[in-house]
Amino acid sequence: MPETIALVPARGGSKRIPRKNIREFLGVPALTRVVQTLLSSGVFDRVVVSTDDDEIAEIGRASGAEVPFIRPATLSDSFTGARPVIQHAINALALPENTNLGVFYPTAVLTTRDDVFKSFSLFDGEECDFVLSVAEFPAPVERSLTVDADGYVSVPRPDHIASRSQDLPQSYHDIGQFYWGSVASWKTDLAVVQSTCCAYVVDRWRAVDIDTPADWRRAEFVYRMLNDQS
């Protein structure tokens, strides 16, 4: 039976929110919250943190994760995509191709144990190369607008100006929280959405991509609601 492993890529650098991956989220480092959710889900044989940073490695281990290697600096800048980092971890861990590998970001603090279990069940039960966490767009993308540098509005899809929202298909976006794939799939260079990809849909109000201090405050507010904290 193949192993099921969680990989948490957590580099040290972050420009908009310094030390974002270990910043305290309601009193607990964000990385710790994510690792504890993964461990308590009962889904994984191992939870592994990939980092270039000694402090993050220490917090990862204290949270219960393995940190069996330090990621090279060449794979830890703001220009390096996720796939080379994942492939480096696969090689460092010498993972067989049939290993189930879930990739969870260290700021996916609103991901619940239920999300972990259900998304793995989806991946395990369907003919998917990957499972992607998504949420609905709040409005039809066909009726989107653009605003130029001078503040003027244009309509990319004028054929849908008069379309009713209920007559347009629901669209979704990647929420940047987690992904599932086999090691064999992760070893390819094919983008997740260019393969046979299944969607795990998260409620829109719970899909907070934390990039700014305002996002952080919103995520804390949502977390309090989810956990009924004052």
N, CA and C atoms as a LAMMPS dump frame, in Angstrom:
ITEM: TIMESTEP
0
ITEM: NUMBER OF ATOMS
690
ITEM: BOX BOUNDS ff ff ff
-5.0000000000000000e+02 5.0000000000000000e+02
-5.0000000000000000e+02 5.0000000000000000e+02
-5.0000000000000000e+02 5.0000000000000000e+02
ITEM: ATOMS id mol type element x y z
1 1 1 N 0.85 -1.199 0
2 1 2 C 0 0 0
3 1 3 C 0.886 1.249 0
4 2 1 N 0.631 2.184 -0.914
5 2 2 C 1.506 3.366 -0.98
6 2 3 C 1.38 4.258 0.243
7 3 1 N 2.48 4.914 0.578
8 3 2 C 2.455 5.895 1.664
9 3 3 C 1.724 7.156 1.227
10 4 1 N 1.203 7.863 2.216
11 4 2 C 0.579 9.16 1.981
12 4 3 C 1.348 10.19 2.802
13 5 1 N 1.91 11.163 2.114
14 5 2 C 2.821 12.126 2.747
15 5 3 C 2.331 13.543 2.499
16 6 1 N 2.433 14.383 3.522
17 6 2 C 2.154 15.815 3.384
18 6 3 C 3.472 16.558 3.287
19 7 1 N 3.553 17.451 2.323
20 7 2 C 4.719 18.318 2.175
21 7 3 C 4.277 19.757 2.388
22 8 1 N 4.972 20.452 3.296
23 8 2 C 4.67 21.858 3.573
24 8 3 C 5.879 22.688 3.143
25 9 1 N 5.824 23.36 1.983
26 9 2 C 6.939 24.195 1.549
27 9 3 C 6.893 25.553 2.24
28 10 1 N 7.914 25.855 3.031
29 10 2 C 7.882 27.069 3.869
30 10 3 C 9.233 27.771 3.815
31 11 1 N 9.387 28.659 2.857
32 11 2 C 10.664 29.371 2.758
33 11 3 C 10.706 30.534 3.751
34 12 1 N 11.91 31.025 3.987
35 12 2 C 12.078 32.074 4.988
36 12 3 C 11.704 33.464 4.523
37 13 1 N 11.882 33.741 3.235
38 13 2 C 11.637 35.092 2.735
39 13 3 C 10.171 35.36 2.46
40 14 1 N 9.737 36.571 2.776
41 14 2 C 8.382 37.031 2.451
42 14 3 C 8.406 38.549 2.497
43 15 1 N 8.038 39.199 1.394
44 15 2 C 8.211 40.646 1.304
45 15 3 C 7.042 41.419 1.895
46 16 1 N 5.817 41.03 1.533
47 16 2 C 4.665 41.83 1.961
48 16 3 C 4.306 41.611 3.427
49 17 1 N 4.503 40.38 3.922
50 17 2 C 4.309 40.09 5.346
51 17 3 C 5.581 39.407 5.83
52 18 1 N 6.495 40.137 6.457
53 18 2 C 7.768 39.544 6.875
54 18 3 C 7.569 38.311 7.763
55 19 1 N 8.34 37.271 7.464
56 19 2 C 8.32 36.008 8.232
57 19 3 C 6.898 35.426 8.299
58 20 1 N 6.184 35.581 7.201
59 20 2 C 4.769 35.204 7.15
60 20 3 C 4.512 33.766 7.587
61 21 1 N 5.369 32.853 7.174
62 21 2 C 5.086 31.438 7.404
63 21 3 C 5.154 31.027 8.867
64 22 1 N 5.845 31.841 9.689
65 22 2 C 5.882 31.532 11.125
66 22 3 C 5.353 32.687 11.964
67 23 1 N 4.732 33.646 11.316
68 23 2 C 4.092 34.726 12.073
69 23 3 C 2.975 34.132 12.933
70 24 1 N 2.801 34.707 14.123
71 24 2 C 1.768 34.176 15.021
72 24 3 C 0.379 34.485 14.476
73 25 1 N -0.385 33.428 14.333
74 25 2 C -1.763 33.52 13.876
75 25 3 C -2.65 33.214 15.075
76 26 1 N -3.225 34.263 15.645
77 26 2 C -3.994 34.126 16.891
78 26 3 C -3.169 33.418 17.96
79 27 1 N -1.906 33.829 18.086
80 27 2 C -1.058 33.348 19.17
81 27 3 C -0.244 32.109 18.88
82 28 1 N -0.424 31.512 17.691
83 28 2 C 0.3 30.286 17.337
84 28 3 C 0.9 30.483 15.945
85 29 1 N 2.174 30.098 15.725
86 29 2 C 2.743 30.256 14.385
87 29 3 C 1.867 29.599 13.317
88 30 1 N 1.709 30.28 12.191
89 30 2 C 0.867 29.748 11.112
90 30 3 C 1.301 28.34 10.723
91 31 1 N 2.601 28.124 10.592
92 31 2 C 3.109 26.805 10.233
93 31 3 C 2.66 25.751 11.234
94 32 1 N 2.72 26.086 12.511
95 32 2 C 2.311 25.137 13.551
96 32 3 C 0.845 24.763 13.4
97 33 1 N -0.002 25.741 13.149
98 33 2 C -1.433 25.445 12.984
99 33 3 C -1.659 24.473 11.828
100 34 1 N -0.971 24.7 10.716
101 34 2 C -1.153 23.835 9.553
102 34 3 C -0.623 22.431 9.831
103 35 1 N 0.569 22.336 10.397
104 35 2 C 1.148 21.026 10.701
105 35 3 C 0.252 20.249 11.66
106 36 1 N -0.257 20.91 12.679
107 36 2 C -1.114 20.223 13.646
108 36 3 C -2.407 19.737 13.011
109 37 1 N -2.959 20.511 12.084
110 37 2 C -4.152 20.062 11.357
111 37 3 C -3.845 18.812 10.544
112 38 1 N -2.717 18.813 9.863
113 38 2 C -2.339 17.662 9.044
114 38 3 C -2.117 16.42 9.899
115 39 1 N -1.404 16.584 10.998
116 39 2 C -1.133 15.445 11.878
117 39 3 C -2.412 14.885 12.483
118 40 1 N -3.318 15.77 12.872
119 40 2 C -4.54 15.319 13.544
120 40 3 C -5.571 14.747 12.58
121 41 1 N -5.347 14.906 11.266
122 41 2 C -6.313 14.392 10.291
123 41 3 C -6.312 12.873 10.212
124 42 1 N -5.201 12.252 10.599
125 42 2 C -5.101 10.801 10.52
126 42 3 C -4.87 10.275 9.114
127 43 1 N -4.611 11.163 8.159
128 43 2 C -4.467 10.765 6.76
129 43 3 C -3.027 10.376 6.417
130 44 1 N -2.048 10.979 7.103
131 44 2 C -0.67 10.928 6.625
132 44 3 C 0.213 9.961 7.402
133 45 1 N 1.12 9.325 6.657
134 45 2 C 2.182 8.543 7.278
135 45 3 C 3.312 9.449 7.756
136 46 1 N 3.524 10.551 7.036
137 46 2 C 4.57 11.508 7.398
138 46 3 C 4.105 12.912 7.026
139 47 1 N 4.526 13.89 7.832
140 47 2 C 4.33 15.302 7.502
141 47 3 C 5.721 15.924 7.457
142 48 1 N 6.084 16.475 6.308
143 48 2 C 7.447 16.951 6.064
144 48 3 C 7.412 18.435 5.717
145 49 1 N 8.293 19.209 6.339
146 49 2 C 8.45 20.626 6.014
147 49 3 C 9.711 20.795 5.174
148 50 1 N 9.573 21.504 4.052
149 50 2 C 10.719 21.862 3.214
150 50 3 C 11.013 23.342 3.414
151 51 1 N 12.186 23.658 3.931
152 51 2 C 12.535 25.058 4.192
153 51 3 C 14.024 25.293 4.001
154 52 1 N 14.358 26.551 3.796
155 52 2 C 15.752 26.982 3.714
156 52 3 C 16.186 27.683 4.99
157 53 1 N 15.285 27.74 5.983
158 53 2 C 15.439 28.635 7.126
159 53 3 C 15.531 27.836 8.43
160 54 1 N 16.563 28.096 9.229
161 54 2 C 16.78 27.33 10.459
162 54 3 C 15.66 27.54 11.477
163 55 1 N 15.173 28.759 11.608
164 55 2 C 14.105 29.013 12.582
165 55 3 C 12.819 28.304 12.173
166 56 1 N 12.503 28.334 10.889
167 56 2 C 11.314 27.625 10.411
168 56 3 C 11.474 26.128 10.628
169 57 1 N 12.678 25.613 10.374
170 57 2 C 12.935 24.188 10.601
171 57 3 C 12.704 23.825 12.064
172 58 1 N 13.18 24.675 12.97
173 58 2 C 13.015 24.419 14.408
174 58 3 C 11.537 24.415 14.797
175 59 1 N 10.776 25.386 14.282
176 59 2 C 9.347 25.453 14.598
177 59 3 C 8.613 24.272 13.972
178 60 1 N 9.013 23.881 12.766
179 60 2 C 8.4 22.717 12.132
180 60 3 C 8.582 21.462 12.961
181 61 1 N 9.805 21.238 13.441
182 61 2 C 10.061 20.055 14.273
183 61 3 C 9.294 20.13 15.587
184 62 1 N 9.274 21.309 16.209
185 62 2 C 8.549 21.47 17.475
186 62 3 C 7.054 21.242 17.297
187 63 1 N 6.562 21.452 16.077
188 63 2 C 5.139 21.258 15.795
189 63 3 C 4.801 19.8 15.52
190 64 1 N 5.841 18.97 15.342
191 64 2 C 5.612 17.546 15.116
192 64 3 C 5.937 17.067 13.723
193 65 1 N 6.394 17.976 12.852
194 65 2 C 6.741 17.592 11.485
195 65 3 C 8.188 17.124 11.403
196 66 1 N 8.5 16.424 10.328
197 66 2 C 9.881 16.084 10.007
198 66 3 C 10.488 17.219 9.183
199 67 1 N 11.761 17.499 9.436
200 67 2 C 12.515 18.425 8.575
201 67 3 C 13.83 17.716 8.256
202 68 1 N 13.794 16.771 7.325
203 68 2 C 14.958 15.908 7.103
204 68 3 C 16.044 16.518 6.231
205 69 1 N 15.793 17.703 5.686
206 69 2 C 16.795 18.367 4.843
207 69 3 C 16.538 19.868 4.885
208 70 1 N 17.563 20.63 4.534
209 70 2 C 17.423 22.079 4.368
210 70 3 C 17.444 22.368 2.867
211 71 1 N 16.439 23.074 2.412
212 71 2 C 16.301 23.352 0.987
213 71 3 C 17.393 24.322 0.518
214 72 1 N 17.974 24.11 -0.647
215 72 2 C 19.006 25.027 -1.148
216 72 3 C 18.454 26.436 -1.374
217 73 1 N 19.31 27.416 -1.194
218 73 2 C 18.904 28.809 -1.408
219 73 3 C 18.456 29.052 -2.842
220 74 1 N 19.013 28.29 -3.776
221 74 2 C 18.646 28.456 -5.188
222 74 3 C 17.195 28.077 -5.463
223 75 1 N 16.573 27.354 -4.533
224 75 2 C 15.166 26.969 -4.68
225 75 3 C 14.282 27.713 -3.687
226 76 1 N 14.786 28.826 -3.16
227 76 2 C 14.066 29.498 -2.076
228 76 3 C 13.869 30.989 -2.311
229 77 1 N 14.053 31.43 -3.558
230 77 2 C 13.807 32.849 -3.82
231 77 3 C 12.373 33.054 -4.304
232 78 1 N 12.008 34.309 -4.502
233 78 2 C 10.622 34.627 -4.856
234 78 3 C 10.293 34.312 -6.31
235 79 1 N 11.286 33.896 -7.082
236 79 2 C 11.057 33.585 -8.494
237 79 3 C 10.883 32.091 -8.744
238 80 1 N 11.199 31.27 -7.76
239 80 2 C 11.116 29.821 -7.926
240 80 3 C 9.685 29.351 -7.715
241 81 1 N 9.167 28.612 -8.672
242 81 2 C 7.819 28.078 -8.559
243 81 3 C 7.749 26.881 -7.631
244 82 1 N 6.538 26.392 -7.421
245 82 2 C 6.335 25.285 -6.487
246 82 3 C 6.885 23.964 -7.017
247 83 1 N 6.775 23.743 -8.328
248 83 2 C 7.13 22.414 -8.847
249 83 3 C 8.587 22.036 -8.598
250 84 1 N 9.586 22.894 -8.837
251 84 2 C 10.964 22.508 -8.522
252 84 3 C 11.18 22.208 -7.037
253 85 1 N 10.467 22.93 -6.172
254 85 2 C 10.578 22.686 -4.725
255 85 3 C 10.011 21.312 -4.382
256 86 1 N 8.882 20.979 -4.976
257 86 2 C 8.256 19.672 -4.74
258 86 3 C 9.151 18.561 -5.277
259 87 1 N 9.687 18.745 -6.471
260 87 2 C 10.546 17.723 -7.068
261 87 3 C 11.838 17.547 -6.274
262 88 1 N 12.366 18.636 -5.719
263 88 2 C 13.548 18.523 -4.858
264 88 3 C 13.233 17.668 -3.636
265 89 1 N 12.082 17.897 -3.009
266 89 2 C 11.695 17.111 -1.83
267 89 3 C 11.506 15.642 -2.187
268 90 1 N 10.881 15.38 -3.327
269 90 2 C 10.686 13.996 -3.777
270 90 3 C 12.028 13.286 -3.901
271 91 1 N 12.992 13.957 -4.503
272 91 2 C 14.316 13.354 -4.678
273 91 3 C 15.05 13.211 -3.35
274 92 1 N 14.956 14.226 -2.494
275 92 2 C 15.637 14.171 -1.196
276 92 3 C 15.081 13.053 -0.322
277 93 1 N 13.787 12.791 -0.447
278 93 2 C 13.136 11.755 0.353
279 93 3 C 13.135 10.396 -0.345
280 94 1 N 13.595 10.36 -1.592
281 94 2 C 13.621 9.127 -2.397
282 94 3 C 12.253 8.444 -2.397
283 95 1 N 11.224 9.205 -2.744
284 95 2 C 9.855 8.691 -2.683
285 95 3 C 9.524 7.853 -3.911
286 96 1 N 8.909 6.686 -3.718
287 96 2 C 8.44 5.887 -4.854
288 96 3 C 7.365 6.627 -5.646
289 97 1 N 7.223 6.279 -6.914
290 97 2 C 6.314 7.014 -7.789
291 97 3 C 4.85 6.851 -7.406
292 98 1 N 4.508 5.781 -6.69
293 98 2 C 3.096 5.589 -6.319
294 98 3 C 2.733 6.259 -4.993
295 99 1 N 3.662 6.995 -4.391
296 99 2 C 3.375 7.714 -3.142
297 99 3 C 2.328 8.797 -3.387
298 100 1 N 1.359 8.895 -2.476
299 100 2 C 0.382 9.989 -2.509
300 100 3 C 1.009 11.201 -1.823
301 101 1 N 1.107 12.316 -2.534
302 101 2 C 1.78 13.491 -1.978
303 101 3 C 0.831 14.687 -1.983
304 102 1 N 0.444 15.112 -0.776
305 102 2 C -0.351 16.321 -0.627
306 102 3 C 0.557 17.492 -0.306
307 103 1 N 0.383 18.588 -1.012
308 103 2 C 1.188 19.797 -0.796
309 103 3 C 0.294 20.848 -0.152
310 104 1 N 0.654 21.255 1.057
311 104 2 C -0.156 22.194 1.836
312 104 3 C 0.702 23.402 2.181
313 105 1 N 0.196 24.585 1.881
314 105 2 C 0.983 25.783 2.152
315 105 3 C 0.902 26.172 3.628
316 106 1 N 1.97 26.756 4.172
317 106 2 C 2.025 27.033 5.614
318 106 3 C 1.072 28.126 6.069
319 107 1 N 0.46 28.836 5.133
320 107 2 C -0.565 29.817 5.509
321 107 3 C -1.972 29.302 5.208
322 108 1 N -2.11 28.004 4.955
323 108 2 C -3.437 27.41 4.735
324 108 3 C -4.109 27.141 6.083
325 109 1 N -4.166 28.178 6.9
326 109 2 C -4.637 28.042 8.285
327 109 3 C -6.139 27.795 8.372
328 110 1 N -6.864 28.052 7.296
329 110 2 C -8.308 27.823 7.304
330 110 3 C -8.678 26.452 6.748
331 111 1 N -7.672 25.687 6.339
332 111 2 C -7.908 24.305 5.932
333 111 3 C -8.186 23.471 7.176
334 112 1 N -9.254 22.697 7.145
335 112 2 C -9.664 21.904 8.3
336 112 3 C -9.281 20.436 8.12
337 113 1 N -9.369 19.692 9.21
338 113 2 C -9.149 18.246 9.116
339 113 3 C -10.133 17.613 8.143
340 114 1 N -11.36 18.127 8.136
341 114 2 C -12.381 17.623 7.22
342 114 3 C -11.966 17.862 5.77
343 115 1 N -11.402 19.037 5.49
344 115 2 C -10.897 19.32 4.143
345 115 3 C -9.821 18.313 3.746
346 116 1 N -8.901 18.06 4.665
347 116 2 C -7.8 17.137 4.379
348 116 3 C -8.35 15.757 4.055
349 117 1 N -9.249 15.261 4.902
350 117 2 C -9.789 13.914 4.724
351 117 3 C -10.605 13.81 3.44
352 118 1 N -11.497 14.776 3.222
353 118 2 C -12.38 14.709 2.05
354 118 3 C -11.619 14.908 0.744
355 119 1 N -10.639 15.791 0.742
356 119 2 C -9.871 16.004 -0.492
357 119 3 C -9.016 14.786 -0.812
358 120 1 N -8.471 14.132 0.218
359 120 2 C -7.728 12.897 -0.035
360 120 3 C -8.659 11.805 -0.544
361 121 1 N -9.849 11.701 0.037
362 121 2 C -10.818 10.7 -0.423
363 121 3 C -11.179 10.929 -1.886
364 122 1 N -11.314 12.197 -2.279
365 122 2 C -11.58 12.527 -3.678
366 122 3 C -10.427 12.072 -4.565
367 123 1 N -9.212 12.383 -4.149
368 123 2 C -8.035 11.995 -4.929
369 123 3 C -7.905 10.481 -5.014
370 124 1 N -8.155 9.809 -3.916
371 124 2 C -7.988 8.362 -3.839
372 124 3 C -9.084 7.621 -4.603
373 125 1 N -10.249 8.26 -4.725
374 125 2 C -11.396 7.56 -5.302
375 125 3 C -11.688 7.871 -6.749
376 126 1 N -11.074 8.901 -7.295
377 126 2 C -11.343 9.304 -8.673
378 126 3 C -10.108 9.082 -9.545
379 127 1 N -10.336 9.092 -10.853
380 127 2 C -9.227 8.973 -11.809
381 127 3 C -8.627 10.355 -12.052
382 128 1 N -7.96 10.881 -11.029
383 128 2 C -7.382 12.227 -11.108
384 128 3 C -5.863 12.14 -11.02
385 129 1 N -5.182 12.876 -11.894
386 129 2 C -3.739 13.039 -11.704
387 129 3 C -3.473 13.969 -10.527
388 130 1 N -4.341 14.98 -10.388
389 130 2 C -4.217 15.957 -9.311
390 130 3 C -5.594 16.311 -8.769
391 131 1 N -5.608 16.76 -7.517
392 131 2 C -6.771 17.43 -6.934
393 131 3 C -6.323 18.832 -6.55
394 132 1 N -7.154 19.81 -6.866
395 132 2 C -6.843 21.222 -6.688
396 132 3 C -7.905 21.858 -5.8
397 133 1 N -7.488 22.643 -4.804
398 133 2 C -8.455 23.359 -3.964
399 133 3 C -8.906 24.625 -4.685
400 134 1 N -10.223 24.778 -4.82
401 134 2 C -10.784 25.91 -5.564
402 134 3 C -11.949 26.518 -4.797
403 135 1 N -12.342 27.718 -5.228
404 135 2 C -13.554 28.37 -4.724
405 135 3 C -14.239 29.061 -5.894
406 136 1 N -15.527 29.33 -5.732
407 136 2 C -16.279 30.014 -6.775
408 136 3 C -15.848 31.475 -6.886
409 137 1 N -15.798 31.993 -8.099
410 137 2 C -15.704 33.438 -8.278
411 137 3 C -16.997 34.068 -7.767
412 138 1 N -16.926 35.23 -7.135
413 138 2 C -18.141 35.843 -6.585
414 138 3 C -19.081 36.391 -7.648
415 139 1 N -18.583 36.583 -8.871
416 139 2 C -19.407 37.097 -9.964
417 139 3 C -18.944 36.436 -11.257
418 140 1 N -19.804 36.384 -12.269
419 140 2 C -19.412 35.741 -13.532
420 140 3 C -18.195 36.423 -14.166
421 141 1 N -17.204 35.636 -14.527
422 141 2 C -16.003 36.208 -15.139
423 141 3 C -16.311 36.778 -16.519
424 142 1 N -17.383 36.297 -17.154
425 142 2 C -17.758 36.817 -18.476
426 142 3 C -18.187 38.281 -18.414
427 143 1 N -18.566 38.739 -17.223
428 143 2 C -19.004 40.124 -17.075
429 143 3 C -17.961 40.974 -16.335
430 144 1 N -16.725 40.522 -16.363
431 144 2 C -15.654 41.275 -15.696
432 144 3 C -15.351 42.563 -16.455
433 145 1 N -14.736 43.502 -15.759
434 145 2 C -14.343 44.792 -16.32
435 145 3 C -12.846 44.981 -16.141
436 146 1 N -12.251 45.811 -16.964
437 146 2 C -10.872 46.241 -16.737
438 146 3 C -10.869 47.759 -16.563
439 147 1 N -9.9 48.239 -15.782
440 147 2 C -9.759 49.673 -15.542
441 147 3 C -8.325 50.054 -15.892
442 148 1 N -8.157 51.015 -16.808
443 148 2 C -6.808 51.374 -17.232
444 148 3 C -6.17 52.367 -16.259
445 149 1 N -4.939 52.767 -16.567
446 149 2 C -4.173 53.634 -15.661
447 149 3 C -4.838 54.982 -15.441
448 150 1 N -5.696 55.391 -16.352
449 150 2 C -6.388 56.679 -16.222
450 150 3 C -7.77 56.547 -15.591
451 151 1 N -8.118 55.319 -15.215
452 151 2 C -9.395 55.108 -14.544
453 151 3 C -10.566 54.817 -15.458
454 152 1 N -10.3 54.6 -16.743
455 152 2 C -11.389 54.324 -17.678
456 152 3 C -11.699 52.826 -17.72
457 153 1 N -12.985 52.536 -17.788
458 153 2 C -13.465 51.156 -17.776
459 153 3 C -13.631 50.64 -19.202
460 154 1 N -13.242 49.384 -19.407
461 154 2 C -13.543 48.705 -20.667
462 154 3 C -14.103 47.325 -20.362
463 155 1 N -14.737 46.737 -21.362
464 155 2 C -15.438 45.461 -21.191
465 155 3 C -14.789 44.42 -22.101
466 156 1 N -14.032 43.467 -21.542
467 156 2 C -13.371 42.455 -22.373
468 156 3 C -14.351 41.575 -23.146
469 157 1 N -15.533 41.338 -22.568
470 157 2 C -16.516 40.453 -23.204
471 157 3 C -17.824 41.207 -23.434
472 158 1 N -17.868 42.112 -24.419
473 158 2 C -19.086 42.901 -24.64
474 158 3 C -20.294 42.06 -25.011
475 159 1 N -20.059 40.837 -25.504
476 159 2 C -21.177 39.962 -25.862
477 159 3 C -21.975 39.516 -24.644
478 160 1 N -21.421 39.753 -23.438
479 160 2 C -22.124 39.331 -22.218
480 160 3 C -22.584 40.511 -21.363
481 161 1 N -22.546 41.728 -21.902
482 161 2 C -22.968 42.886 -21.115
483 161 3 C -24.39 42.713 -20.594
484 162 1 N -25.26 42.188 -21.439
485 162 2 C -26.673 42.065 -21.067
486 162 3 C -27.032 40.692 -20.519
487 163 1 N -26.037 39.806 -20.38
488 163 2 C -26.333 38.457 -19.885
489 163 3 C -26.7 38.483 -18.411
490 164 1 N -27.659 37.657 -18.043
491 164 2 C -28.013 37.522 -16.634
492 164 3 C -27.019 36.583 -15.955
493 165 1 N -26.696 36.878 -14.705
494 165 2 C -25.729 36.046 -13.977
495 165 3 C -26.15 34.587 -13.957
496 166 1 N -27.459 34.348 -13.769
497 166 2 C -27.937 32.972 -13.66
498 166 3 C -27.867 32.207 -14.982
499 167 1 N -27.632 32.932 -16.088
500 167 2 C -27.523 32.266 -17.384
501 167 3 C -26.078 31.944 -17.754
502 168 1 N -25.152 32.348 -16.923
503 168 2 C -23.735 32.122 -17.204
504 168 3 C -23.194 30.993 -16.335
505 169 1 N -22.204 30.248 -16.825
506 169 2 C -21.666 29.135 -16.04
507 169 3 C -20.903 29.628 -14.815
508 170 1 N -20.937 28.828 -13.755
509 170 2 C -20.156 29.162 -12.567
510 170 3 C -18.676 28.943 -12.854
511 171 1 N -17.85 29.901 -12.501
512 171 2 C -16.403 29.78 -12.682
513 171 3 C -15.718 29.67 -11.328
514 172 1 N -14.533 29.075 -11.331
515 172 2 C -13.793 28.807 -10.1
516 172 3 C -12.354 29.296 -10.245
517 173 1 N -11.69 29.492 -9.112
518 173 2 C -10.273 29.868 -9.139
519 173 3 C -9.5 29.055 -8.11
520 174 1 N -8.235 28.862 -8.401
521 174 2 C -7.307 28.191 -7.484
522 174 3 C -7.138 29.07 -6.245
523 175 1 N -7.343 28.508 -5.06
524 175 2 C -7.246 29.314 -3.839
525 175 3 C -5.874 29.209 -3.173
526 176 1 N -4.967 28.441 -3.766
527 176 2 C -3.592 28.416 -3.28
528 176 3 C -3.424 27.858 -1.883
529 177 1 N -4.244 26.876 -1.504
530 177 2 C -4.127 26.306 -0.161
531 177 3 C -3.51 24.914 -0.172
532 178 1 N -3.989 24.032 -1.06
533 178 2 C -3.408 22.687 -1.097
534 178 3 C -3.701 21.998 -2.423
535 179 1 N -2.891 20.953 -2.677
536 179 2 C -2.978 20.161 -3.901
537 179 3 C -2.658 18.71 -3.548
538 180 1 N -3.213 17.786 -4.311
539 180 2 C -2.87 16.37 -4.194
540 180 3 C -2.371 15.859 -5.541
541 181 1 N -1.396 14.962 -5.492
542 181 2 C -0.946 14.282 -6.703
543 181 3 C -0.072 13.105 -6.316
544 182 1 N 0.085 12.167 -7.218
545 182 2 C 1.05 11.099 -6.978
546 182 3 C 2.444 11.64 -7.255
547 183 1 N 3.442 10.984 -6.712
548 183 2 C 4.819 11.39 -6.999
549 183 3 C 5.079 11.331 -8.503
550 184 1 N 4.536 10.314 -9.171
551 184 2 C 4.712 10.209 -10.624
552 184 3 C 4.172 11.444 -11.335
553 185 1 N 3.026 11.947 -10.886
554 185 2 C 2.445 13.147 -11.5
555 185 3 C 3.269 14.389 -11.185
556 186 1 N 3.722 14.501 -9.923
557 186 2 C 4.518 15.672 -9.544
558 186 3 C 5.851 15.718 -10.284
559 187 1 N 6.356 14.574 -10.71
560 187 2 C 7.639 14.544 -11.416
561 187 3 C 7.542 15.103 -12.834
562 188 1 N 6.335 15.176 -13.381
563 188 2 C 6.177 15.753 -14.712
564 188 3 C 6.255 17.274 -14.622
565 189 1 N 6.392 17.916 -15.757
566 189 2 C 6.406 19.379 -15.799
567 189 3 C 5.079 19.941 -16.289
568 190 1 N 4.073 19.069 -16.404
569 190 2 C 2.754 19.504 -16.841
570 190 3 C 2.06 20.249 -15.709
571 191 1 N 1.507 21.423 -16.007
572 191 2 C 0.794 22.195 -14.989
573 191 3 C -0.373 21.385 -14.439
574 192 1 N -0.683 21.604 -13.17
575 192 2 C -1.763 20.866 -12.512
576 192 3 C -3.043 20.93 -13.333
577 193 1 N -3.418 22.121 -13.793
578 193 2 C -4.695 22.277 -14.497
579 193 3 C -4.629 21.826 -15.95
580 194 1 N -3.452 21.454 -16.438
581 194 2 C -3.325 20.927 -17.793
582 194 3 C -3.372 19.408 -17.815
583 195 1 N -3.56 18.808 -16.662
584 195 2 C -3.631 17.36 -16.55
585 195 3 C -5.07 16.968 -16.225
586 196 1 N -5.273 15.694 -15.894
587 196 2 C -6.591 15.267 -15.428
588 196 3 C -6.718 15.725 -13.982
589 197 1 N -7.426 16.819 -13.783
590 197 2 C -7.446 17.506 -12.487
591 197 3 C -8.868 17.557 -11.95
592 198 1 N -9.05 17.157 -10.703
593 198 2 C -10.355 17.214 -10.042
594 198 3 C -10.362 18.369 -9.042
595 199 1 N -11.529 18.97 -8.861
596 199 2 C -11.662 20.14 -7.99
597 199 3 C -12.218 19.753 -6.628
598 200 1 N -11.557 20.226 -5.583
599 200 2 C -12.125 20.174 -4.233
600 200 3 C -12.585 21.59 -3.919
601 201 1 N -13.898 21.77 -3.804
602 201 2 C -14.473 23.109 -3.691
603 201 3 C -14.577 23.523 -2.226
604 202 1 N -14 24.675 -1.919
605 202 2 C -14.041 25.267 -0.58
606 202 3 C -15.017 26.44 -0.611
607 203 1 N -15.787 26.607 0.46
608 203 2 C -16.701 27.749 0.535
609 203 3 C -15.942 29.043 0.276
610 204 1 N -16.538 29.922 -0.525
611 204 2 C -15.858 31.147 -0.937
612 204 3 C -15.425 32.005 0.252
613 205 1 N -16.255 32.085 1.268
614 205 2 C -15.943 32.946 2.412
615 205 3 C -14.758 32.418 3.22
616 206 1 N -14.416 31.121 3.004
617 206 2 C -13.321 30.497 3.744
618 206 3 C -12.033 30.447 2.921
619 207 1 N -12.091 30.943 1.703
620 207 2 C -10.936 30.887 0.805
621 207 3 C -10.168 32.201 0.862
622 208 1 N -9.266 32.312 1.822
623 208 2 C -8.491 33.54 2.01
624 208 3 C -7.034 33.268 1.639
625 209 1 N -6.586 33.875 0.549
626 209 2 C -5.187 33.769 0.138
627 209 3 C -4.423 34.893 0.843
628 210 1 N -3.572 34.535 1.788
629 210 2 C -2.954 35.536 2.664
630 210 3 C -1.707 36.124 2.015
631 211 1 N -1.856 37.336 1.484
632 211 2 C -0.736 38.035 0.856
633 211 3 C -0.439 39.382 1.504
634 212 1 N -1.408 39.956 2.198
635 212 2 C -1.264 41.296 2.778
636 212 3 C -1.693 41.269 4.243
637 213 1 N -1.315 42.289 5.027
638 213 2 C -1.802 42.364 6.414
639 213 3 C -3.326 42.35 6.506
640 214 1 N -4.007 42.948 5.533
641 214 2 C -5.473 42.927 5.547
642 214 3 C -5.995 41.506 5.363
643 215 1 N -5.352 40.728 4.485
644 215 2 C -5.726 39.32 4.315
645 215 3 C -5.546 38.565 5.629
646 216 1 N -4.457 38.875 6.324
647 216 2 C -4.159 38.19 7.589
648 216 3 C -5.267 38.444 8.609
649 217 1 N -5.676 39.699 8.728
650 217 2 C -6.74 40.041 9.681
651 217 3 C -8.056 39.361 9.3
652 218 1 N -8.327 39.323 8.015
653 218 2 C -9.555 38.654 7.562
654 218 3 C -9.509 37.165 7.887
655 219 1 N -8.358 36.533 7.662
656 219 2 C -8.22 35.106 7.952
657 219 3 C -8.405 34.832 9.442
658 220 1 N -7.87 35.699 10.294
659 220 2 C -8.062 35.521 11.737
660 220 3 C -9.538 35.646 12.104
661 221 1 N -10.233 36.592 11.478
662 221 2 C -11.665 36.76 11.733
663 221 3 C -12.426 35.497 11.333
664 222 1 N -12.121 34.968 10.155
665 222 2 C -12.802 33.759 9.684
666 222 3 C -12.468 32.571 10.582
667 223 1 N -11.204 32.469 11.004
668 223 2 C -10.801 31.362 11.878
669 223 3 C -11.578 31.401 13.187
670 224 1 N -11.741 32.603 13.746
671 224 2 C -12.52 32.734 14.983
672 224 3 C -13.955 32.254 14.768
673 225 1 N -14.525 32.609 13.636
674 225 2 C -15.886 32.169 13.332
675 225 3 C -15.96 30.65 13.228
676 226 1 N -14.991 30.064 12.521
677 226 2 C -14.98 28.615 12.333
678 226 3 C -14.836 27.87 13.651
679 227 1 N -14.056 28.441 14.537
680 227 2 C -13.755 27.769 15.799
681 227 3 C -14.503 28.368 16.979
682 228 1 N -15.414 29.291 16.676
683 228 2 C -16.281 29.881 17.7
684 228 3 C -15.474 30.503 18.82
685 229 1 N -14.391 31.231 18.427
686 229 2 C -13.541 31.888 19.419
687 229 3 C -13.922 33.353 19.516
688 230 1 N -13.846 33.902 20.704
689 230 2 C -14.141 35.327 20.887
690 230 3 C -12.866 36.142 20.722
